[in-house]
Amino acid sequence: MGTDALPETSTEVHEADGKASNEPINKRGAVKTARFNIPEDAVSNTSAGENMKSRNNGDHVEVTLDASTVPNASETIHQVSQVIKKLTSFSRPPAVKKYERKRTMATQALKGLKFIGKSDSKVAWEDTVKQFNKLTEKTPGMLPRELFGECIGMGKGPNNFAEELFDALCRRRDYKVDSINLKQLREFFDQLVDKSFDSRLRTYLDMVDKNADGRISEDEVREIISSSASANKLSHIREQADEYAALIMKELDPDNRGYIMIEELEKLLLQTQSAQPVRKYNKAISRVFSTKFTNENDKNIIQWGYDQIKYFLQDYWQRVWVIALWVAIMAGLFTYKYIQYKNRAAYDVMGHCVSIAKGAGETLKFNMALILLPVCRNTITWLRIKTNLGAVVPFADNLNFHQVIAFGIAIGVGLHAITHLACDFPRLLAATKEEYEPMVQYFGEQPDSYWHFVKGTEGWTGIVMVVLMAIVFTLATPRLRNIKRVRPKILVKSTLFDAFWKLVMKITGFNAFWYSHHLFIIVYGLLIVHGIKVYLTKEWYKKTTWMYLVVPMVLYACERLTRAIRSSVKAVKILKVVPYPENTLGLYITKPRGFKYVSGQYMFVKCEAVSPFEWHPFSITSAPQDDYLSVHIRMLGDWTKQLNKVFSEVSQPPANGKTGPPRIDNQEDNLKAKVQIDGPYGAPAEDYKKYDVVLLVGLGIGATPMISIVKDIVNNMKAKQKEEEALESGGNTSLSPLSKKNAANFKTKRAYFYWVTREQDSFDWFREVMDEVVETDHDHVIEMHNYCTSVYEEGDVRSAFITMLQTINHARGGVDVVAGTRVKTYFARPKWRSVFEDIKASHTGEHIGVFYCGLPVLAKELKHLAAEFSHGSDTKFEFHKEIF
C-alpha cells in the first residue's frame, strides 16, 4: 500500500573505529539499543579486524562492541584526551567529523535536508539580497530574527522553524544577536546551500540540540516537533506534540535515561531519508519513450503537422463529429433561407440584408430548440446507462455543448438584429414608392418614421428578447458566476467604490446566475409571439418557429415535472449531520425506495428553510450497495453556509450519553431542516466500470465521487469473496440479486486513487473508508495515495522530523500521523509525469481510465499527460473530468 513500516526486530551498530572523534560520548557505556533497523549505509565502515558480539534480547537485537575493537593503547589514550579536553572546554565543541558512508548512501542522502528550495545558489542568493534590502528598509542594514525566514524564502509571517534555524546558526558562530547584517547573512546562506549532506545534517542537528551537549531531552524533541508542525500547518501534530515527543523518547530511550544521544537521532534520520521509495523504471518503456522523442525531433513540418491532426482526431473525434454536424446543419439552414429570400421581391428593396437576417433567424430557431436538450438531465442519464450511444456521443460534455450553442445563439442574434435594425429598416424608409409597392402587403403604407418598425409586435418583442438574453449571458460568464466575495484593494479609499462593490456583490454570483437563467421562460414566450408576427410571412405553415420548439419544450417541461413529482413523492429523512473540519458538512439521509444509482453520479439537494427554489448538485459519496445516501458539502457560498446554520440550530447530540455526530431526531426539527433530493444524474466518473485499470484523482472536496467509486470497488470485492466462499462450501450465497449482478459485472483489476488536499483536517472526511480499504483489499486492487500540499516535499528540512515521526508512528501502530488513517500520506504535490510513467510501465497495452474531479488548473495538466502518453503507443489513457 505504499507505506513504510519498520520491523520490530532490528539491529543497531555503533561506530568503534578506534579513531579520534569529537562526537559526544555516552557515559553509560558502549551498549546502546533501539528498535530500528539501521542500514549499513547509515554507519561508517568498520575494519575487517573488528569483532562484535550480539545477543538476542526479546523483540530486538543488541550488539555489544568488545574491548578488542580498540586496536591499540595509543589511540585509546588519544581518544580519552580528546574527551577530557572537551569536558574542560568552555567553548562550543568543534563540528563532528564526517561519517565515512558508502557512496550509495551518500547519493541517496544528498537528496534530503534542503534548506533553500532553489537549486541554483547564485539565483537564490540574488533573490535573498533583494529580500534583505526590502525587509531592512526600516532597520537599515540589519535583518531582525523574525524576518529571517521570509528573507531566505521560507514564507511570510510567524515562523518558529526559521527562528530556531536562525538561533542554531548563531550558536555555531557564538553570535548573541537578534539581528544580522548582510555579511553575516551571507555566512548563514553559504552554510545552508552547502551541498555536503554532513553539513546539512550538522546544521539540522544543531537546531535540535540547543545546548550542544550531545544529548537531546524530551523538551528539545517537543520543540522541534512543534516548530516542524507549525511550518507545515499540521495543527493536529502541534497539539499532540507532548504525546509524539514521548513516543520518540520511548523508542530511542528504552532504558529511560531521560535523553537520547544525538548520534541515535542522526542514524534514525538517515534511515528515514534512505527509506524513501525509489521509482523503478521499466527499461522497455524507457526505450519506447526515448525512441518516440528522437523520432519527433527528426520529423519535418509536414509529418509533424500530420501527426498533430491525427492525434487531435484520436483524442476528440466524438466532439469533432458532433460539432461538425451542428455547424453543417446551421450552414444548411442559413444557405436555404438566404437563397429563398434572394429570389423574393423583398430582396429588391433590402438587398443582402434581408437574406442575412432571415438566414440568421433560421439558425436561431434551431439553436433555441437545441439548447434545451443538453440540460434534460434525466434523458441524458437514461441514454448513458440504457443505450450504447455513449460510445459515439460525448454525453459528459453536455454542459459544454450547452455553452457552445449559447455562443451560436449570440452570433445569430447579432446578425439578425443588426441587419434588421441597421440595414433593413433604413432601406424601407429610403425606398421610392415604386420600390416600396411590393412591401405594402407586409408592412402597410410606407412609414415616415423609424419608430413605426420598433413599436410593432415584431419590433418590441425582438428588442426585449435581446435585452433579456444579454442579461442571462452576462451573468452566466465564469468570471461573474464565480466572483470572489473579497473586496479588491484600491490605493485610495472611496465611499463610492464601496457602494459600487456592494452592488456588484448583490447582482453577481451563483444566485444571480441561477435566477437570471429563469428569464428564459419569458424569452421563449416572446420568441413564439415574435415567430407568429414574423416579417414578410403570412401563411401559418411557413411560420416554423413553433415547429422547432414544440418537441424540446415539451421534453424539458416533462423533465421539470418529473423533478417536482419525484422530489415530493420520494421523501427522505435526515439520519445524521456530521460537521467535519475545514467547513465541510456530511449529510446522511434515508435512501428512497427505487433510488438506483451508479458510483460517480450526483444528485440535487434542496432545503426549503434556506431557499424554496434553489437546487444544488452534490456528488454522492455513498456506494450503491449502502442502505443510505450521503453527500459531503463544502461550505463556500451563501447557500451552503446558510444550510450549515439551519442544521446547527436543529441538530442535537446523541441521546443517553452516547458518542457520535449530531442527529436530527425530533420530528419538528426534522421538518424545519427538511431536505428534498432529485436524481441521480449521470457524471463522467460513472464510466469507470468500462476500464480494467482506473486512475482516480480528487482535488480537495473533488474526492467525493472518487470515494463512492472506491467504496463500490470494496463492496464488490466483499461480495465476490462471499460468493467464492459459498461456492467452495457448496452452499447458497446470501447475496441479493443486485449484489450478485454487481459482483458479476465487476471488472476493475486495478485502481489508483490519488487524493490531493491542502488541509490536514480534510482527511477526517473519509477516514473510515480508507481504513476499510486497507483491511479489505487483501489482493491489493486499490492503491491509495494521500497527498497533503501544506507539508513541504520530502527532502525539505522543514518536513524531515515529520517524516521521521511518521515512520515511527506507522511502524508502531500502523497509523499515519498526518491523515490519522492507515494510508500513508505523502508530502507536497504528486509528480504527475512519474505517476503516468509508472502506470504505463505496469499496464502496457491496456486502456486506462483517468477520472478527475476538482479545479480546472489540474485538469489541464492531467489531460495533457493522458494525451501525451497515449500518442504513438498501444497503451491508451482516456481522460474524464468533472470541474466545480
Buried (B, 14 or more C-beta within 10 A) or exposed (E): BEBBEBEEEBBBBBBBBBEEBBBBBBEEEBBBBBBBBBBBBBBBBBEEEBEBEEEEEEEBBBBBBEEEBBBEEEBEEEBEEBBEEBEEEEEEBEEBEBBEBBEEBBEBBBEBBBBBEBEEBEEBBEBBBEBBBEBBEEEEEBBBBBBBBBBBBBBEEEBBBBBBBBBBBBBBEEBEEEBBEBEBBBBBBEBBBBEEBBBBBBBBBBBBBBEBEBBBBBEBBBBBBBBBBBBBBBBBBBEBBEEBBBBBBEBBBEEEBEBBBBBBBBBBBBBBBBBBEEEEEBEEBEEBBEEEEEEEEEEEEEEEEEBEEEBEEEBBEBBEBBEEEBEEBBEEBBEEBBEBBBEEBBBEBBBEBBBBBBBBBBBBBBBBBBBBBBBBBBBBBEBBBEEEEBEEBBBBBBEEBBBBBBEBBBBBBEBBBBBBBEBBBBBBBEBEEEBBEBBEEBBEEBBEEBEBBBEBEBBBBBBBBBEBBEBBBBBBEEEBBEBEEEEEEEEEEEEEEEEEBEEBBEEBBBBBBBEBBEBBEEBBEBBBBBBBBBBBBEEEEEBBBBEBBEEBBEBBEEBEEBBEEBBEEBEBEBBBBBBBBBBBBBBBBBBBEEBEBBBBBBBBBBBBBBBEEBBBBBBBBBBBBBEEBBBBBBBBBBBBEBBBEBBEEBBEEEEEEEEEBBBBBEEEBBEBBBBBBBBBBBBBBBBBBBBBBBBBBBBBBBBBBBBBBBBBBBBBBBBBBBBEEBEEEEEEBEBEEEBBEBBEEBEBEBBBBBBBBBBBBBBBBBBEBBBBBBEBBEEEBBBBBBBBBBBBBBBBBBBBBBBBBBBBBBBBEEBBBBBBBBBBBBBBEBEBEEBBBBBBBBBBEBBBBBBBBBEEEBBEEBBEBBBBBBBBBEBBBBBBBBBB
